[in-house]
């Protein structure tokens, strides 16, 4: 049973784990990297974090962590090789625990193990949806689906019916979507002309219903069309 007052497992996670001091990172601050490895599990208190891994062909893939998001999961399996990087996208506050600390707390509070499983299951579901978009859709639809996902994950409803998130660079979006920065810029300009998004240096506003309708009505699964048309 979910405890009263908590809307998601990440909120419960913070309550079930031991109290720790909040760590502060400036924008661009490296939380961990292959050169600065960490064995901690992190929960976001405020701000946004990009976790990424550079593949053998030089392409970078990433996950964006918002809200009370969880990252640094290799700490739970004590991975011997550290390949991921986590960087603060803005002033960010975190709480962290080592793998052994979490194991000891699970023994004291079994509910923590269930909540951790729920958090990780949510991440697996989100990752599965992103993989499906890579397989089923071409780049225009993948961009729209990614924007919808970001709006639902970290958006604020605006009076005009749009959903607002803090701005992300085109480079970060390209790493998240799995394409080039030039293609992302092209697609964002196209969607702005169509009235589906508006963006500035401070924020991005998405007409989520219009984006979802565009994917459903003829701009859905790949039909052999150009990846940028």
N, C-alpha and C positions, 0 to 999 in steps of 0.2 A: 504494500500500500504506500502511495506517495504521501509524504508528510504534509500536513496542512500548511499552506503558506508558501510552498515551493512549486514552481510551474515547470521546472525541467530538472533533469538529473544533475546538470552542472551546478545548480544552486545547492542541491543536497550534498554534492561532493565537498564543497567548501565547509559545510557544517559538520560533516562526518570526519574530516581530516584534522590533525592537530593544528592548533593556532601557530602561525608563522608570521614573521615580519614581512611587510610588503616591500618588494624590490621595484625600484624605479629605473626606467630606461628612457633616454632622450630619443627623439626621432632619428632613425638610422642606426641606433644602438644595436650591436650584435649581442644577442642573448646566448647563442652557442653556434659553433661552426666546426668543421673538421679540424681546424687548427686550434679551436677553443672548445673542446668537447664538454658536454654536460651529462651527468647521470641522473638528472632530476626530471620529475613530472611537473608541468606548469599548468596553472589555471589563471586565465586572464581576469584581472579586476577592472581595468579600464584601458582604453586604447585599442589598437589593432596590431596584429603581428602577421608577418609573412614567413611561412616555413617553406623551404625549397630544397631541391636536389638537382645538381647539374649532371646530365646524362653523358654517356661516352661521346655522343655526337655533338656535344656543346649546348644542346637545348636544355633550358631550365623549366622544370615543372614545379608548381607551388600550390600551397593551400593557404587560404586566408582565414585567420582566427579572429573572431569578433565576440562581443558579448562576454559571457563567462566561459569562453571556449577552452578546450583542453588541448595541450600539445606536449611534445617530448615523450611520447609513448614508449620509445625504445628503452626508457628507464625501467619499464616493468619487466622486460625480458633480459636486461643487462647486456644489450647488444655489444659485442666486442669491437665492432667497426662503426665509427661515427661519420656518416656521409651527409647529414642534413645540416642546414643553416636556418636559424631563426633570427629575424631582424624586426625591430619595432618600426612600424610605418608612421607613427606619431608618438608623442609622449605617452608612455605605457606603464601600467602598474601590474605586477605579477605576484603570485604566491607560488612557492615550489616546495617539493618534498622529494627525498631520495627514494629509490626503489625499496630498500630495506625498511625505511620508515613506513611506507605504505603497506608492506607485507605485515608488519607488526600491528598496524592499526586494523587491518582486515581481521586478524585473529581476535582482536578485542571487540570489534564492531562488524559482524558478518554482513550487515546491511551495506557497508561500504563496498564490498565485493560485487554485490548486485548492482549498485549504482555505477561503479566503474564499467561493468559489462554493458549497462544501458548507454553510457556515454560512448563507448567504443563501437557499439552496434549502430548508433546514429552516424558516427563517422564512416562506418562501412557502407551504410545505405547511401550517404551523400557521395562517397567515392564511386559506388556502383552506378549512380545516376550520371556522374560525370563521364565515366567510361562508356556508358550507353550512348551519350551524346556524341562522343568521338566516333563511335561505330555507325550510328544511324543517321547522323546529320552532317551537312556540310557547314563550312565556316559561318555563313550568315545566320543560320539557325542556332549554331553553337554559341555565337555571341549573344543572341537574344535570350537563350536559355540560361546562360551564365549570368546575365543581368537580372533576370527574374530571380534566380537563386540568391544572388547577393542582396536583392531587395528584401526577400523573405527572411534572410539570415540576419541582416543588420539594418534594415530600413525603418524610417519613421514616416507615418502617414501624414500627408500635407493637406491643407484645406481644399486644394484644387483636385484632390483625388489621386495625385501622383505619390510615389514613394521615394523618399530622399535618403541617400547615403552620403557619407563624406567622400570627397573625390579620391579617385585612385589614378595613378599614372597609366598611360597607355601601355608602357612596358610591363607594369605589374599585371594589368588585365591580359596582355598577350601571354604571359607565363601561366596565368590561371586558366586561360581558355585553351592554350596549346597551339598558338599560331604566332605570326610575326607582329611586331608593333605596327608596321605599315598597314597590314590588313586590318588590325583593330581600329586604327585611325580612320581608314576608309569606311568601315562598317558603322562606326559611331557617327560619322558625318552623314551617312545615308539615313540612319535612324533618326537623327535630329531633323533632317529635311522632311521626313515622313511624320514628324510630330510625336514620335514615340519616346524620345528622351530629350532632356536639356541638361547641359553641364557647364560648369565653370571651374576655376581653380579651387573653389571651396567645397562644392558639392555636385552630385549628379542626381537628377530627378527622372524617374522611370514611370511611364504609363504601363503598369504591369499587365492590365487586362488587354491592352492593345498588343503588347509584345506576345502574350500567350495566344491571342487570336491569330496573329500573323504566322506563328509557327503552325497552328492547326489548319489554317486556310491556305493551302498551296505552297507555303514556305516551310513545310515540315520535313520529313525524311528525304534524304538525297534522292533526286531523280535525274542525276547526270548533269546538273547545272553547274555553272562556274562557281568556284569556291569564294569569289569576291563579288560576283554580280548580284 
